[in-house]
Amino acid sequence: MDCAAVRGQGTRDRELVELSGRELSWDGSVNARDLGGLGRVRPGAVVRMEQPRRLTEAGWAAAWAYGVRTVLDLRNPGEYEPERAPRPADIATVRVPLDPVGTPFYERWTQIDNFASPLYFPAMLAEHPEPVIAAVQAIARAAPGCVVFHCAGGKDRTGLLALVLLTLAEAAPEEIIADYLLAYHRMKQRYDEIGLPDQLTAVAELLARHNTTIEASLTSTITSLMMPDFLLRNGLADTELAALRTRLIT
């Protein structure tokens, strides 16, 4: 699929998802959305977004009113930045850096795609599942209420965790792909602000050089991910799996 076709498909996906009512208008955020309604995920269980540093006081109030009680931060410590407004005191923050910084794997994939495309997803799940399992455990163990998870832009690290959760919850590949593509459109204004080229085009061109597409790469990862075997084989306890399913699925 050429870049123009990718952009056209992404626009159609965005329109379909926005019609579903999953989009969350929290002041200061452009990329917050509930995963409820995808597969068997119930509304109000988990929300994905970009880093919440621009949330205003009203934005945090809206998140609290939505039921958010835990924020799971997937960024590396060097990415932490001051936030525009303080978080409500009763929202817990849990930090689980998802990138295996300092490993040969990290150095290799920094050169390949800088951890900014779905190309690295299957290698990450095969070679470094531990941080992914730790993030899943954090969601399973979180206090009652909605869990928000984010990285910097809410696209790739957040996208990988969303893929794992949605595959467990029996979401169709096309649902997971549409949700992943939505992040490019929602974050475009942020990328424009810092002078980055169109990221959907850039990633599509990168994957084309590897003889694949965003859709094909994601589909391959999703269809090869055996659930719940992947989680249990890599350290998630039976009790944690039960807690995760209780949180995610009605």
RODO-2510 file (C-alpha; in nm, 4 decimals, decimal comma):
residues 250
     n   res          X          Y          Z
     1     m     0,0000     0,0000     0,0000
     2     d     0,1434     0,3393    -0,0943
     3     c     0,1636     0,6336     0,1458
     4     a    -0,1439     0,8069     0,0018
     5     a    -0,3464     0,4907     0,0507
     6     v    -0,2203     0,4603     0,4091
     7     r    -0,3267     0,8181     0,4818
     8     g    -0,6686     0,7589     0,3246
     9     q    -0,7235     0,4410     0,5205
    10     g    -0,6079     0,6119     0,8394
    11     t    -0,8589     0,8924     0,7856
    12     r    -1,1425     0,6450     0,7373
    13     d    -1,0332     0,4549     1,0480
    14     r    -1,0230     0,7777     1,2467
    15     e    -1,3743     0,8702     1,1387
    16     l    -1,5094     0,5287     1,2348
    17     v    -1,3429     0,5336     1,5749
    18     e    -1,4522     0,8890     1,6540
    19     l    -1,8110     0,7909     1,5781
    20     s    -1,7872     0,5136     1,8357
    21     g    -1,7636     0,7630     2,1234
    22     r    -1,4293     0,6435     2,2607
    23     e    -1,2611     0,9815     2,2189
    24     l    -1,2041     1,1723     2,5440
    25     s    -1,1929     1,5514     2,5472
    26     w    -0,9623     1,6223     2,8389
    27     d    -0,8328     1,9779     2,8244
    28     g    -0,4662     1,9740     2,7218
    29     s    -0,4716     1,6277     2,5646
    30     v    -0,5120     1,5460     2,1958
    31     n    -0,4725     1,1679     2,2053
    32     a    -0,6806     1,0275     2,4919
    33     r    -0,9252     0,7481     2,4154
    34     d    -1,0982     0,4656     2,5951
    35     l    -1,0257     0,1144     2,4683
    36     g    -1,3752     0,0082     2,5720
    37     g    -1,5795    -0,1342     2,2877
    38     l    -1,2795    -0,2934     2,1154
    39     g    -1,3080    -0,6686     2,1439
    40     r    -1,4545    -0,7475     2,4828
    41     v    -1,3002    -0,4503     2,6669
    42     r    -1,5536    -0,2700     2,8813
    43     p    -1,5738     0,1105     2,8764
    44     g    -1,3990     0,2801     3,1664
    45     a    -1,1401     0,0078     3,2247
    46     v    -0,8330     0,1397     3,0407
    47     v    -0,7517     0,4595     2,8538
    48     r    -0,4497     0,5277     2,6336
    49     m    -0,3079     0,8734     2,5742
    50     e     0,0043     1,0788     2,5127
    51     q     0,2107     1,2033     2,8081
    52     p    -0,0242     1,4104     3,0240
    53     r     0,2142     1,6998     3,0850
    54     r    -0,0148     1,9472     2,9047
    55     l    -0,3291     1,8528     3,0925
    56     t    -0,4795     2,1569     3,2597
    57     e    -0,6459     2,1544     3,5988
    58     a    -0,9747     2,1104     3,4129
    59     g    -0,8213     1,8224     3,2150
    60     w    -0,7183     1,6388     3,5299
    61     a    -1,0599     1,7063     3,6811
    62     a    -1,2212     1,5481     3,3752
    63     a    -0,9944     1,2439     3,4059
    64     w    -1,0865     1,2094     3,7730
    65     a    -1,4560     1,2443     3,6937
    66     y    -1,4151     0,9734     3,4286
    67     g    -1,2962     0,7378     3,7022
    68     v    -0,9183     0,7509     3,6519
    69     r    -0,7397     0,6397     3,9679
    70     t    -0,4074     0,5119     3,8261
    71     v    -0,1696     0,6518     3,5638
    72     l     0,0832     0,4051     3,4200
    73     d     0,3875     0,5830     3,2727
    74     l     0,5822     0,3795     3,0145
    75     r     0,8522     0,6421     2,9530
    76     n     1,2194     0,6229     3,0475
    77     p     1,3288     0,8388     3,3454
    78     g     1,5136     1,0795     3,1162
    79     e     1,1842     1,1673     2,9477
    80     y     1,0040     1,2929     3,2576
    81     e     0,9071     1,6596     3,2298
    82     p     0,7298     1,9136     3,4529
    83     e     0,3544     1,9116     3,4114
    84     r     0,1281     2,2076     3,3491
    85     a    -0,1040     2,1329     3,6408
    86     p    -0,0772     1,9071     3,9448
    87     r    -0,2460     1,5699     3,9384
    88     p    -0,5267     1,5014     4,1839
    89     a    -0,3664     1,3665     4,4992
    90     d    -0,5655     1,0436     4,4891
    91     i    -0,4511     0,9434     4,1386
    92     a    -0,1633     0,6981     4,1780
    93     t     0,1326     0,7122     3,9395
    94     v     0,3083     0,3859     3,8495
    95     r     0,6216     0,3965     3,6353
    96     v     0,7217     0,0965     3,4240
    97     p     0,9746     0,1983     3,1546
    98     l     0,8986    -0,0168     2,8519
    99     d     1,2151     0,0336     2,6479
   100     p     1,5003    -0,2046     2,7458
   101     v     1,7538     0,0787     2,7593
   102     g     2,1178    -0,0272     2,7847
   103     t     2,0737    -0,3618     2,6129
   104     p     2,2135    -0,4703     2,2756
   105     f     1,8511    -0,5028     2,1657
   106     y     1,7898    -0,1342     2,2392
   107     e     2,1007    -0,0264     2,0520
   108     r     2,0107    -0,2423     1,7515
   109     w     1,6518    -0,1251     1,7196
   110     t     1,7422     0,2385     1,7796
   111     q     1,9346     0,2116     1,4553
   112     i     1,6562     0,0257     1,2724
   113     d     1,3449     0,2268     1,3572
   114     n     1,4247     0,4244     1,6741
   115     f     1,1376     0,2405     1,8452
   116     a     0,8956     0,4523     1,6427
   117     s     0,7188     0,1906     1,4308
   118     p     0,5435    -0,1444     1,4776
   119     l     0,8400    -0,3140     1,3100
   120     y     1,0066    -0,3779     1,6479
   121     f     0,6968    -0,5165     1,8207
   122     p     0,7470    -0,8905     1,7501
   123     a     1,1180    -0,8774     1,8365
   124     m     1,0379    -0,6949     2,1625
   125     l     0,7777    -0,9516     2,2616
   126     a     1,0139    -1,2392     2,1811
   127     e     1,3407    -1,1035     2,3225
   128     h     1,2346    -0,8648     2,6013
   129     p     0,8864    -0,9569     2,7245
   130     e     0,9716    -0,8662     3,0860
   131     p     0,8847    -0,4934     3,0751
   132     v     0,5646    -0,5703     2,8849
   133     i     0,4645    -0,8226     3,1520
   134     a     0,5535    -0,5706     3,4245
   135     a     0,3209    -0,3150     3,2616
   136     v     0,0415    -0,5731     3,2370
   137     q     0,0963    -0,6633     3,6028
   138     a     0,0697    -0,2967     3,6994
   139     i    -0,2715    -0,2790     3,5327
   140     a    -0,3858    -0,6047     3,6921
   141     r    -0,2763    -0,4874     4,0378
   142     a    -0,4024    -0,1284     4,0136
   143     a    -0,6575     0,0039     4,2600
   144     p    -1,0223    -0,0014     4,1517
   145     g    -1,0982     0,2565     3,8860
   146     c    -0,9844     0,3389     3,5361
   147     v    -0,6164     0,2973     3,4428
   148     v    -0,4579     0,5440     3,1994
   149     f    -0,1379     0,4301     3,0300
   150     h     0,0906     0,6489     2,8216
   151     c     0,4386     0,6938     2,6817
   152     a     0,5501     1,0198     2,5139
   153     g     0,3258     1,0434     2,2085
   154     g     0,0901     0,7600     2,2948
   155     k     0,1750     0,5780     1,9707
   156     d     0,4301     0,2957     1,9892
   157     r     0,5066     0,1920     2,3474
   158     t     0,1459     0,2665     2,4317
   159     g     0,0482     0,0951     2,1072
   160     l     0,2397    -0,2206     2,1956
   161     l     0,0748    -0,2460     2,5370
   162     a    -0,2659    -0,1742     2,3827
   163     l    -0,2040    -0,4513     2,1280
   164     v    -0,1296    -0,6994     2,4064
   165     l    -0,4374    -0,6013     2,6090
   166     l    -0,6679    -0,5961     2,3079
   167     t    -0,5447    -0,9316     2,1802
   168     l    -0,6200    -1,0825     2,5209
   169     a    -0,9659    -0,9231     2,5019
   170     e    -1,0293    -1,0831     2,1601
   171     a    -1,0287    -0,7625     1,9565
   172     a    -1,0119    -0,8186     1,5826
   173     p    -0,6846    -0,7244     1,4080
   174     e    -0,8608    -0,4508     1,2121
   175     e    -0,9814    -0,2924     1,5390
   176     i    -0,6308    -0,2921     1,6841
   177     i    -0,4806    -0,1536     1,3628
   178     a    -0,7398     0,1238     1,3375
   179     d    -0,6730     0,2255     1,6968
   180     y    -0,2968     0,2289     1,6363
   181     l    -0,3310     0,4431     1,3218
   182     l    -0,5506     0,6927     1,5028
   183     a    -0,2533     0,8088     1,7107
   184     y    -0,0784     0,9462     1,4022
   185     h    -0,3717     1,1756     1,3252
   186     r    -0,4347     1,2790     1,6839
   187     m    -0,0662     1,3657     1,7400
   188     k    -0,0041     1,5406     1,4079
   189     q    -0,0394     1,8892     1,5546
   190     r     0,2136     1,8045     1,8271
   191     y     0,4604     1,6686     1,5715
   192     d     0,4081     1,9770     1,3557
   193     e     0,4881     2,1996     1,6541
   194     i     0,8344     2,0456     1,6940
   195     g     0,9061     2,0375     1,3219
   196     l     0,8804     1,6649     1,2585
   197     p     0,7744     1,5502     0,9115
   198     d     0,4443     1,3689     0,8692
   199     q     0,4960     1,0609     1,0832
   200     l     0,2452     0,8363     0,9079
   201     t     0,4255     0,8907     0,5776
   202     a     0,7682     0,8504     0,7394
   203     v     0,6774     0,5218     0,9089
   204     a     0,5034     0,3874     0,5985
   205     e     0,8172     0,4608     0,3956
   206     l     1,0398     0,2984     0,6600
   207     l     0,8342    -0,0195     0,6563
   208     a     0,8256    -0,0191     0,2767
   209     r     1,2054    -0,0369     0,2825
   210     h     1,1614    -0,3536     0,4890
   211     n     0,9105    -0,4895     0,2371
   212     t     0,6081    -0,4569     0,4616
   213     t     0,3356    -0,2123     0,5657
   214     i     0,2010    -0,0862     0,8958
   215     e    -0,1070    -0,3040     0,8535
   216     a     0,0859    -0,6170     0,7574
   217     s     0,3404    -0,5710     1,0357
   218     l     0,0716    -0,5279     1,3010
   219     t    -0,1380    -0,8149     1,1663
   220     s     0,1597    -1,0483     1,1807
   221     t     0,2277    -0,9543     1,5429
   222     i    -0,1364    -0,9873     1,6470
   223     t    -0,2000    -1,3231     1,4802
   224     s     0,1195    -1,4775     1,6201
   225     l     0,0494    -1,3627     1,9777
   226     m    -0,1102    -1,6567     2,1554
   227     m    -0,3151    -1,5436     2,4522
   228     p    -0,3106    -1,5995     2,7433
   229     d    -0,0119    -1,8318     2,6858
   230     f     0,2225    -1,5414     2,6120
   231     l     0,1415    -1,3738     2,9436
   232     l     0,1577    -1,6882     3,1573
   233     r     0,4729    -1,8202     2,9902
   234     n     0,6543    -1,4951     3,0623
   235     g     0,5696    -1,4546     3,4279
   236     l     0,2117    -1,3357     3,4737
   237     a     0,0553    -1,5331     3,7578
   238     d    -0,2811    -1,7046     3,7231
   239     t    -0,4233    -1,4739     3,9892
   240     e    -0,2948    -1,1691     3,8000
   241     l    -0,4479    -1,2953     3,4775
   242     a    -0,7805    -1,3384     3,6534
   243     a    -0,7552    -0,9860     3,7967
   244     l    -0,6659    -0,8455     3,4542
   245     r    -0,9614    -1,0138     3,2888
   246     t    -1,1921    -0,8912     3,5642
   247     r    -1,0700    -0,5357     3,5075
   248     l    -1,0841    -0,5439     3,1288
   249     i    -1,3744    -0,7657     3,0400
   250     t    -1,7377    -0,7714     3,1435
***
